[in-house]
Structures are given as structure tokens and as C-alpha cells.
Amino acid sequence: MVRFYRWVPKQYAPIAVGSGLVSHNESAMWIFNLTNTYRPSNNISHGAILIAYDLSDFANLNITTRELINFEADSFEGEGAHPRQVIIKNNEPGAYGLGKMRQKLTNFHTTTRYAKKAEVAKALGLKPVEVNDNYKPAGGWPPA
């Protein structure tokens, strides 16, 4: 099993967990892992809840190796123009923009949940004791 994450504004977090790995719009949905160096900026994480996606090995391969398109490629026409592809960026290793159609397929092989406090800490570059309660989901921290 492989994990990916996404910051979601606090008011939309319950919907995001219930919807799984499917975005609310027609654009790509950006997720990231905690094994690479990329972390979303404070502009994205501030006031947000970290959603965790536990993917099967099949889903991980589907995201990380198949039908990738580079954001900087001449053939890239915008996030919404590549619903069957996964967008990557050279300056954001470990981040993937899942096209709309790829989200639905991958969601069948994914479990969605709120991130644990230790995962939030790692995403923020903090120790768990340093994580502010503003990042805690409405029902409390999931069990470690």
C-alpha cells in the first residue's frame, strides 16, 4: 500500500473524505507523497485538513508510471485538457495532477481517510507535538 495526500479547506474536508479520490471540478486533482521533497506551500495548508489516500499497488502504478504528461511540455494544454493523463512538474517531485477520468478509475483501488497527526506533522515539517489543533479534523485525530 502506498499513501498520497491532499490539503483540503476545512469546510470541504468531510465531503472530500466521502468522495474519495475524485475532485469537485473538471480539472486535475493534485496529490503528493511524503517520500519526496515536494510539500505544498503554507498558502495551501493554512486553514486546511490533510486527507490521506491509501492506494493499492495497482493504483500507485497507475498514477506514477502510466500516461504521464509534463506540465512544461509543449503538448501540455492546461489541467482540464488532459483528463486521461497524470500531470507531473519537474519542480514538484512527488506531486501528481490526476486527470478527471484517472481519478474515477483510481478511486476503485483507494481508501480515503483523514490523515493522522504524525502524517500532518511530517507534511508540515514539524514534530507531532508542534502541530496546531487547527489541523485536527472535526471528529478528532484518527488513531495512531
N, C-alpha and C positions, 0 to 999 in steps of 0.2 A: 504494500500500500504506500502511496505517495501523497503528500499533502501540498495543497496550494491554498492561498489566502487572498482575501479581498477586503478592503476597508469600505464600509457602507455607512452613510449617515444614520445616526442613532434612530431617527424616526422610521426609517425603512428597514432596519435590521430584521424585525420579525417576518416581514414579507420576503426578504432575501433568503432567510433560512428556509421558509416554507416553499419558496420557488425553486430552490436548488441552484444548480449551475446554469441559470437562464436569466438573462438581463431583461429589464423592463422596456428597452428601446430596440431599435433596429441596427444599432451599432455594435462594435466589438465589445466584449466584456473582458476587462483586464484583471488578470490574476497573477500572483507571484509566489515563488517558493522562498523558503528561509535558508536554503543551502547556497544560494548565490549572493552576490554583493548588493544587488538592487533592493532598495526599500523605497516605497512611496514617500513623498515629502510630508512635512507637517501640515501643509495645506490640505492634504487628502486625509490624513489620520486624525487630525484635530476634530473633536466632536463626533467621532465615528466609532463603530463597533467592528471588530475584526471577525470576519466569517471564515471558517475553515472548511475546506473541501477535501475529503478523504477519497482518493481515486484508486481504482483498481489498476493493476499493471497495464492492462489493455488501454484504459483511458489515458494513462500517463504517456504511453507510446503514441497514442492518437494526437495528443497535444504537442509533444516535444519533438516529434520526428516526421510527421506527415503533413504535406501541403502547407509548408511554411512560406510566408512572404515577408521580405524585409521592408520595414517602414521607409527605408531610404532608397529602395529600388525604383527605377524609372517606371516599372509596371504597377507600382502602388498607386491606387486612385482614391484613397480615403477609406476609413474604417468600415463604413457601411457598404462599400463596393466589393468586399471580399467575404461574403457570408460563409463560404465553404473552406476558408483558409484560417490559419493561425498567424497573427502578426507578431513579428519579433523586432526588437530595436537593438542595435549594436551597443548603445549606451545604457541599456537597461537589462543586463544579463539576469535571467531567471524570471523575467516578466513575459507574459504571453497574452495577446489580444485574441480572444476566441470569437470567430465569426458567428453570426446568429445561428446558422444551421449546424455548426460544430458544437455549439452549446447543448442543443437538444439531444444529439447523439451521445455526447459525453456524459450528460446528466444521468443516463440509464446506468452508468457504471460509477456513480459518485454518491457519497453520503455527505450531506451538508449539516453543519452544526456551528454553534458559537465557539470561538477559539478559547482555549484555556488560558489562565492568567500567565503561565510560563511562556506560551506561544506569543501572547500580546507583548510580553516583556522583550522577547527576542526580536520581534518585528520592530519594536521601538528602540532597540539597542540599550535596554535597561535591565536591571535586576528585578525579579518579581516583586520585591518589597517596595520598589520605586514606582510601580505602576499605579497611576491615579485611578480612583474609583469611577471617574468619568468614562473609562473604557469598559466598565463592567456591564454585561448585558442586564436587561430588566429583571430577569429571574435569578440573578446572581451568577457567580463564576461556575462554570461546569467543573465537575470533579477532576482533580489532577490525575 
